[in-house]
Amino acid sequence: MTEAAALPGQPRGGVISGPATTRAHCVLAPNPSAMTLDGTNTWIVAEPDSELAVVIDPGPLDESHLQAVIDTAERAGRRIALTLLTHGHPDHADGAARFAELTRSSVRALDPALRLGGEGLAAGDVITTGGLELRVVPTPGHTADSLSFHLPADRAVLTGDTILGRGTTVVAHPDGRLGDYLDSLRRLRSLTVDDGVATVLPGHGPVLNDAQGAVEFYLAHRANRLAQVETAVEAGHRTAAEVVASVYADVDRSLWPAAELSVRAQLEYLGEHGLIEE
């Protein structure tokens, strides 16, 4: 067993940019950081014989990256006909307006403020551009407007920041809510069990070859963190900052501000369920 295969979700090794499935191609944005991992994964999705493509998450407002996405599609003989957003965080969506201008494509998103020249997105919607079938899956929790896109023909799901290719995601309190996030993970688990989804195409990090394993890891991780937060509160740590210092002591301190957002969401969840005194 390789080292990668031993990790949750069996992340693929090698270069992140390039073909990932028959219909999905990744163009990695040049914005690596502790929060974005290698950078934002911009996805070009199209039927093999189609001249039309859909782009998911054009990424930051970086002219060279946006042009690289267009050039990649054009080299494959395709025109970008539609842009979709998994959510509105800047590393996924800041380049959307400029990208729409360059490609003359509309932008569809759950949040009305992010839409340009097109209708919104809702649970159960099916995108059929160029013969492609993409099913909209609501996955709030990381943010209130988070969506995933099920690509049945490739047995894959594009998860934005709901599931990452490496590590775990932040529940960005107060916009993100832990109860919603846990429901979203269960919804994704149902896709792996009932719909045969095997591959995760994440918003950051490598492709995951074991979608069910990734979801199960995330659910177990959240249960473990909740138990740790509850124990920290019982030990007298009352503020989110105090809980972070206790529970995340072995985590790089540069990530503590993000961890504090998740802890706030966890404290809210525990309080709502009567597991701690608010």
C-alpha positions in Angstrom: 0.0 0.0 0.0 1.4 3.4 -0.9 1.5 6.3 1.6 -1.2 8.1 -0.4 -3.5 5.1 -0.4 -3.2 4.9 3.4 -4.5 8.5 3.8 -8.2 9.3 4.2 -9.9 9.2 0.8 -6.8 7.9 -0.9 -5.5 11.1 -2.4 -3.8 10.9 -5.8 -0.2 11.7 -6.0 1.5 13.8 -8.6 0.6 17.1 -10.2 -2.8 18.5 -9.3 -3.4 20.3 -12.5 -4.6 18.3 -15.5 -7.2 15.7 -16.4 -8.9 14.1 -13.3 -11.7 12.1 -14.8 -13.1 11.6 -18.3 -15.0 14.8 -18.1 -13.2 17.0 -15.5 -9.9 18.9 -15.9 -8.3 20.9 -13.1 -6.4 24.2 -13.6 -4.7 25.1 -10.3 -4.8 28.8 -9.4 -1.5 30.4 -8.2 -2.7 31.2 -4.7 -1.2 28.6 -2.3 -1.5 29.3 1.4 -2.2 27.5 4.7 -5.9 27.9 4.0 -6.0 27.2 0.3 -3.4 24.3 0.3 -1.8 24.1 -3.1 -4.2 26.8 -4.4 -7.8 26.9 -5.7 -8.8 24.1 -8.0 -10.7 25.5 -11.0 -12.6 22.8 -12.8 -13.4 22.6 -16.5 -16.1 20.0 -17.0 -17.4 18.8 -20.4 -18.7 15.8 -22.3 -15.8 14.3 -24.3 -17.4 15.1 -27.7 -18.9 18.5 -26.8 -17.7 21.9 -27.9 -19.1 23.5 -24.8 -17.7 23.4 -21.3 -18.7 24.4 -17.8 -16.3 26.0 -15.4 -16.7 25.6 -11.7 -15.0 28.1 -9.4 -12.9 30.4 -11.6 -10.9 31.3 -8.5 -9.2 34.5 -7.5 -9.1 37.7 -9.6 -5.9 36.7 -11.3 -5.7 37.6 -15.0 -3.1 35.0 -15.8 -5.1 32.2 -14.1 -8.3 33.2 -15.8 -6.6 33.2 -19.1 -5.0 29.9 -18.4 -8.5 28.4 -17.8 -9.7 29.8 -21.1 -6.6 28.6 -23.0 -7.0 25.1 -21.5 -10.5 24.8 -22.7 -9.7 26.2 -26.2 -6.8 23.8 -26.7 -9.4 21.0 -26.2 -11.6 22.7 -28.8 -14.1 24.0 -26.4 -15.9 27.2 -25.5 -16.8 28.0 -22.0 -20.6 28.4 -21.9 -21.3 28.6 -18.2 -19.7 29.4 -14.9 -20.8 27.8 -11.6 -19.8 28.7 -8.1 -19.6 26.3 -5.1 -19.7 29.2 -2.7 -18.8 32.9 -2.5 -15.4 32.9 -0.7 -12.9 35.1 -2.5 -10.5 32.3 -3.4 -13.3 30.7 -5.4 -15.4 33.5 -6.6 -13.5 36.8 -6.8 -12.5 36.1 -10.4 -16.0 35.2 -11.5 -17.2 38.6 -12.8 -14.0 39.1 -14.9 -14.2 35.6 -16.1 -17.8 36.0 -17.2 -16.7 39.1 -19.1 -13.8 37.3 -20.8 -15.9 34.3 -21.8 -19.3 36.0 -22.2 -20.7 33.3 -20.0 -23.3 33.7 -17.2 -22.5 32.9 -13.6 -24.9 30.8 -11.6 -24.7 30.5 -7.8 -26.9 30.0 -4.8 -26.3 33.5 -3.5 -28.1 36.0 -5.7 -25.3 38.6 -5.1 -22.9 36.3 -7.0 -25.1 35.7 -10.1 -24.4 37.4 -13.4 -26.7 37.1 -16.3 -28.2 33.8 -15.3 -30.6 32.1 -13.0 -29.7 30.8 -9.6 -29.0 27.3 -8.4 -31.1 25.2 -6.1 -31.4 21.6 -4.8 -32.4 19.2 -7.5 -31.3 21.5 -10.4 -29.6 19.6 -13.3 -27.1 21.4 -15.5 -27.2 20.1 -19.1 -24.8 22.4 -21.0 -23.4 20.7 -24.0 -25.0 17.4 -23.1 -23.2 17.4 -19.7 -25.2 16.3 -16.6 -24.3 18.0 -13.4 -26.7 17.7 -10.4 -26.8 20.4 -7.8 -26.4 19.1 -4.3 -26.9 21.5 -1.4 -24.0 21.2 1.1 -24.2 24.1 3.5 -22.1 24.2 6.6 -18.7 25.5 5.5 -20.7 28.5 4.4 -24.5 29.0 4.2 -24.3 29.1 0.3 -22.1 26.0 -0.2 -23.0 23.7 -3.0 -21.6 20.5 -4.5 -22.0 19.2 -8.0 -22.6 15.5 -8.7 -21.2 14.3 -12.0 -22.9 10.9 -12.5 -21.2 9.9 -15.7 -17.8 9.9 -13.9 -19.1 8.7 -10.5 -17.7 11.9 -9.1 -18.7 14.9 -7.0 -17.2 18.3 -7.0 -17.2 19.5 -3.4 -15.8 23.0 -3.2 -14.6 23.4 0.4 -17.0 20.9 1.9 -14.5 18.1 1.5 -10.8 19.0 0.8 -8.2 16.9 -0.9 -6.0 17.1 2.2 -6.8 17.9 5.8 -10.2 19.1 7.0 -12.3 22.2 6.3 -13.4 25.1 8.5 -17.0 25.6 9.5 -16.9 29.4 9.0 -19.1 30.6 11.9 -21.4 32.5 12.0 -22.2 32.0 8.3 -21.4 28.3 8.6 -23.2 26.1 11.0 -22.1 22.7 12.3 -25.5 21.0 12.2 -25.9 22.0 8.6 -22.3 20.7 7.9 -23.0 17.3 9.4 -26.2 17.0 7.4 -24.2 17.8 4.3 -21.6 15.2 5.0 -24.4 12.6 5.5 -25.9 13.8 2.2 -22.6 13.2 0.4 -22.3 9.8 2.1 -25.6 8.9 0.6 -24.2 9.7 -2.8 -21.4 7.3 -2.3 -23.7 4.5 -1.0 -26.8 5.0 -3.1 -25.5 6.6 -6.3 -22.1 5.0 -6.6 -20.0 8.1 -6.3 -16.4 7.0 -5.9 -14.3 10.2 -6.6 -14.1 13.5 -4.9 -13.0 16.5 -7.0 -12.2 19.1 -4.2 -11.9 22.8 -4.3 -8.3 22.5 -2.8 -5.8 19.6 -2.8 -5.5 16.4 -4.7 -8.4 14.3 -6.1 -9.6 11.6 -3.7 -10.2 8.1 -5.1 -12.2 6.9 -2.1 -15.2 9.2 -1.7 -16.9 7.1 0.9 -13.7 6.8 2.9 -13.2 10.6 2.8 -16.7 11.3 4.0 -16.5 8.7 6.8 -13.2 10.3 7.9 -14.8 13.7 8.0 -17.7 12.5 10.1 -15.4 10.7 12.5 -13.2 13.8 12.7 -16.1 16.0 13.6 -17.4 13.7 16.2 -13.9 13.5 17.8 -13.5 17.3 17.7 -16.9 17.8 19.3 -16.0 15.4 22.1 -12.7 17.3 22.6 -14.5 20.7 22.7 -17.0 19.3 25.2 -14.2 18.0 27.4 -12.4 21.3 27.2 -15.5 23.2 28.3 -16.0 20.8 31.2 -12.4 21.5 32.2 -13.2 25.2 32.5 -12.3 26.6 29.1 -15.2 28.9 28.3 -14.2 31.1 25.4 -13.5 29.9 21.9 -9.9 31.2 22.1 -9.4 29.1 25.3 -10.8 26.0 23.8 -8.6 26.4 20.7 -5.5 26.7 22.8 -6.5 23.5 24.6 -7.8 21.4 21.7 -5.6 22.7 18.9 -2.4 22.9 20.8 -0.6 20.6 18.3 -1.8 22.6 15.3 0.2 25.4 13.6 -0.7 28.6 15.3 -1.2 30.3 12.0 -4.3 28.2 11.7 -5.8 29.1 15.1 -7.9 32.0 13.8 -9.6 29.6 11.4 -9.9 26.9 14.1 -11.6 29.5 16.3 -14.4 29.9 13.7 -15.0 26.1 13.8 -14.9 26.1 17.6 -17.5 28.8 17.8 -19.7 26.7 15.5 -19.0 23.7 17.7 -19.9 25.6 20.9 -23.1 26.8 19.3 -24.0 23.3 18.2 -23.3 21.8 21.7 -25.3 24.5 23.3 -28.3 24.0 21.0 -28.3 20.3 21.8 -28.1 20.9 25.5 -24.7 19.2 25.8 -23.1 22.3 27.5 -24.5 25.4 29.2 -24.5 28.3 26.8 
